[in-house]
Amino acid sequence: MTLKQRLDAYERLMRLDKPIGALLLLWPTLWGLWLARRAVPELEILAIFLLGVVLTRSAGCVINDYADRKFDPHVQRTRDRPLAAGIVSPHEALALAAALLLIAFVLVLQLNWLTVKLSFAALAITVIYPFLKRFFVFPQAWLGVAFSFSIPMAFAAQLGYITAAGWALMGATFFWIVAYDTEYAMVDRDDDLKLGLRSSAILLGRFDVAGVMVAQAVFLAIMTVIGRWQRLGPVFFAGLAVAAGLVLHQYWLIRGRDRDRCFRAFRNNNRVGLAVFGGLALDLHFMSGMLR
């Protein structure tokens, strides 16, 4: 294998060719950074978190593929992944994941001690998640914690503590993640059942669509409460309204449980995250401008 081919395999192993996962991790991170400071965060902190999103998501993907290396060859969507196809060895994958996590930890060391301590919890959550679907009936709940954990870290990095609003934002994000990862699980349900794996789509059965919509509704409801509590303005609520419209579109996509349409609904959550961030960032910008 040439160097170019190996680097291409590493790129696919880290999912750098498929940025949707990084974007879904990015949006809650940005929500936390902007809401904690109620303004644009310091550029150094913003840069650390942006790089951290890419590194931790990439490491998570590598660990996930290592954990699933014996299952992925039997799943239609994953059979061509580098580990499943034998292009990259398990030892190479572990070394790559360790290198990515080490770089991420060096970045975290530039922040305060509370953020460093939280990073150890984030590491444990990230490493444990890929193995849960063998025995835990609701692994999407664990992912909800993992992908929303950047929010308390964002508050800690900028304030030195985590406010009640920060925990509330993490709670809202948890339900959003459960919703979109259940849509993702609906894509793999048939394969997961054959392999004896667990997911929220299997747990919910014929109530899967209802479960997704309830989780999305709880997410939007908590975000509305946060908006009123934090005295955010109409631009933020306009962003939430756009997000609600996108969620309704997702219902139309998943109601028939078609694999391709469920995957499209999952990807549609990138726009939901963008709509919320756009509303929040613009609202805070206008509010700070009026206070000058």
C-alpha positions in Angstrom: 0.0 0.0 0.0 1.4 3.4 -1.0 1.6 6.3 1.5 -1.2 8.1 -0.3 -3.5 5.0 0.0 -2.6 4.7 3.7 -3.4 8.3 4.4 -6.6 8.0 2.5 -7.5 5.0 4.7 -6.8 6.9 7.8 -8.9 9.8 6.5 -11.8 7.5 6.0 -11.2 5.8 9.4 -11.5 9.3 11.1 -14.5 10.1 8.9 -12.8 13.3 7.7 -14.5 12.6 4.3 -17.9 12.6 6.1 -18.1 15.8 8.2 -21.7 15.4 9.3 -20.8 13.8 12.7 -18.3 16.6 13.4 -20.9 19.2 12.5 -23.5 17.6 14.9 -20.9 17.8 17.6 -19.9 21.3 16.7 -23.3 23.0 17.0 -23.9 22.3 20.7 -20.3 23.3 21.4 -20.9 26.7 19.7 -24.3 27.1 21.6 -22.4 26.6 24.8 -19.5 28.9 24.0 -21.9 31.8 22.9 -24.4 31.4 25.6 -21.8 31.2 28.4 -20.2 34.5 27.4 -23.4 36.0 25.8 -21.0 37.2 23.0 -18.4 35.9 20.7 -15.9 33.8 22.7 -12.2 34.6 23.0 -10.5 33.5 19.8 -8.0 31.3 21.6 -10.8 29.4 23.4 -12.8 29.2 20.2 -9.9 27.7 18.3 -9.2 25.2 21.0 -12.8 24.0 21.0 -13.0 23.9 17.2 -9.9 21.7 17.0 -11.1 19.7 19.9 -14.3 18.9 18.1 -12.4 17.5 15.1 -9.9 15.6 17.1 -12.4 14.0 19.6 -14.9 13.1 16.9 -12.2 11.6 14.8 -10.9 9.6 17.7 -14.4 8.5 18.6 -14.9 7.2 15.1 -11.7 5.2 15.2 -12.6 3.7 18.5 -16.1 2.9 17.3 -14.7 1.1 14.2 -12.2 -0.8 16.4 -15.1 -1.9 18.7 -17.3 -2.9 15.7 -14.5 -4.4 13.5 -16.2 -7.9 13.7 -19.7 -6.6 13.1 -19.1 -4.0 10.4 -18.3 -6.5 7.6 -21.9 -7.8 8.0 -23.7 -4.4 7.9 -24.6 -3.0 4.5 -23.6 0.6 5.4 -20.3 -0.2 7.1 -18.8 -3.2 5.3 -16.3 -1.0 3.3 -14.8 0.9 6.3 -11.0 0.5 6.4 -11.0 -1.7 9.5 -13.9 -3.9 8.3 -12.2 -4.3 4.9 -8.8 -5.1 6.5 -7.1 -2.1 5.0 -6.0 -0.8 8.4 -5.0 -3.1 11.2 -6.5 -3.0 14.8 -3.1 -1.9 16.2 -2.8 0.9 13.7 -6.3 2.1 14.6 -5.6 2.1 18.4 -2.3 4.0 17.8 -4.2 6.6 15.7 -6.9 7.0 18.3 -4.3 7.4 21.1 -2.4 10.1 19.0 -5.6 12.0 18.4 -6.7 12.0 22.0 -3.2 13.0 23.2 -3.3 16.1 20.9 -6.7 16.9 22.2 -5.5 16.7 25.8 -2.6 19.0 25.1 -5.1 21.5 23.8 -7.3 21.2 26.9 -4.2 21.8 29.1 -4.2 25.4 27.8 -7.5 25.9 29.6 -8.4 26.1 33.3 -8.2 23.2 35.8 -12.0 22.7 35.9 -12.1 22.1 32.2 -9.1 19.8 32.4 -10.9 17.7 35.0 -14.1 17.6 32.9 -12.0 16.4 30.0 -11.2 13.1 31.9 -15.0 12.5 32.2 -15.4 13.3 28.5 -12.6 10.8 27.6 -14.2 8.0 29.7 -17.6 8.6 28.1 -16.1 8.7 24.6 -14.2 5.4 25.0 -17.0 3.5 26.7 -19.8 4.4 24.2 -18.8 2.2 21.2 -19.0 -0.9 23.3 -22.4 -0.3 24.9 -24.6 -1.5 22.1 -23.6 -5.1 22.9 -25.5 -5.1 26.2 -27.2 -1.7 26.9 -30.7 -1.4 25.4 -30.5 2.4 25.0 -26.9 3.4 23.8 -28.3 6.6 22.2 -28.8 8.0 25.7 -25.0 7.5 26.4 -24.2 9.3 23.1 -26.6 12.1 24.2 -24.3 12.6 27.2 -21.1 12.3 25.2 -22.1 14.7 22.4 -23.5 17.3 24.8 -20.6 17.2 27.3 -18.8 20.0 25.4 -21.4 22.4 26.8 -20.4 22.3 30.5 -16.8 22.3 29.3 -17.5 25.5 27.3 -19.0 27.2 30.3 -16.1 26.0 32.6 -13.5 27.2 30.1 -14.9 30.7 30.0 -16.5 31.3 33.4 -14.5 28.9 35.7 -17.8 27.3 36.7 -21.0 25.9 35.1 -24.2 27.8 35.5 -27.7 26.4 35.7 -28.3 27.6 32.1 -25.3 25.5 31.0 -26.8 22.3 32.5 -30.2 23.2 31.1 -28.6 23.6 27.6 -26.9 20.2 28.0 -30.3 18.7 28.9 -32.0 20.1 25.9 -29.1 18.9 23.7 -29.3 15.4 25.2 -32.9 15.0 23.8 -31.9 16.4 20.4 -29.0 13.9 20.2 -31.3 11.0 21.2 -33.7 12.0 18.5 -31.2 12.2 15.6 -29.3 9.1 16.7 -32.5 7.1 16.8 -33.1 8.2 13.2 -29.6 6.9 12.5 -30.4 3.7 14.3 -33.5 3.2 12.2 -31.2 2.9 9.2 -29.3 0.0 10.7 -32.1 -1.7 12.6 -32.5 -4.8 10.4 -28.7 -5.5 10.5 -28.5 -4.8 14.2 -31.3 -7.3 14.9 -29.4 -10.0 12.9 -26.2 -9.3 14.9 -27.9 -9.1 18.3 -26.9 -5.5 18.9 -29.0 -2.9 20.8 -30.4 0.5 19.8 -33.2 2.9 20.7 -34.8 2.0 17.3 -35.0 -1.6 18.4 -36.1 -0.7 21.9 -38.9 1.6 20.7 -40.1 -0.8 18.0 -43.3 0.5 16.3 -43.1 3.6 18.5 -39.8 4.7 17.0 -41.2 7.6 15.0 -43.2 8.8 18.0 -40.1 8.6 20.2 -38.1 10.7 17.8 -40.7 13.4 17.6 -41.2 13.4 21.4 -37.5 13.8 21.9 -37.3 16.6 19.4 -40.3 18.3 21.0 -38.7 18.2 24.4 -35.5 19.6 22.9 -37.4 22.6 21.4 -39.5 23.1 24.6 -36.4 23.3 26.8 -34.7 25.6 24.3 -37.7 27.9 24.4 -37.6 27.9 28.2 -33.9 28.8 28.1 -34.6 31.6 25.6 -37.2 33.2 27.9 -35.1 32.5 31.1 -32.0 34.1 29.6 -34.0 37.0 28.1 -33.0 36.2 24.5 -34.8 38.2 21.8 -36.9 37.5 18.7 -34.0 36.5 16.5 -33.3 33.5 18.7 -36.9 32.5 18.7 -37.0 32.9 14.9 -34.0 30.4 14.7 -36.0 28.0 16.9 -39.0 28.4 14.6 -36.9 27.4 11.7 -35.5 24.4 13.6 -39.1 23.4 14.4 -40.0 23.5 10.7 -37.0 21.3 10.0 -38.1 18.8 12.6 -41.6 18.6 11.0 -39.9 17.8 7.7 -38.0 15.0 9.5 -41.3 13.5 10.5 -42.4 13.4 6.9 -39.1 11.7 6.0 -39.1 9.0 8.7 -42.8 8.1 9.0 -42.5 5.4 6.4 -39.2 4.0 8.0 -37.4 3.9 4.6 -33.7 3.5 5.2 -32.6 6.3 2.8 -35.2 8.7 4.1 -34.3 8.0 7.7 -30.7 8.8 6.8 -31.7 12.0 5.1 -33.7 12.9 8.3 -30.6 12.3 10.4 -28.5 14.5 8.2 -31.2 17.2 8.3 -30.3 17.8 11.9 -27.2 19.7 10.8 -29.6 22.4 9.6 -31.4 22.3 12.9 -28.1 22.9 14.7 -27.2 25.7 12.3 -30.6 27.3 12.7 -30.4 27.4 16.5 -26.8 28.7 16.4 -27.6 31.3 13.9 -30.5 32.6 15.9 -28.5 32.6 19.2 -25.4 34.2 17.8 -27.3 36.9 15.8 -29.6 37.6 18.8 -26.7 38.1 21.2 -24.9 40.3 18.6 -27.9 42.5 18.2 -28.5 42.7 22.0 -24.8 43.6 22.7 -25.1 46.2 19.9 -28.1 47.8 21.6 -26.3 47.9 25.0 -23.3 49.9 23.6 
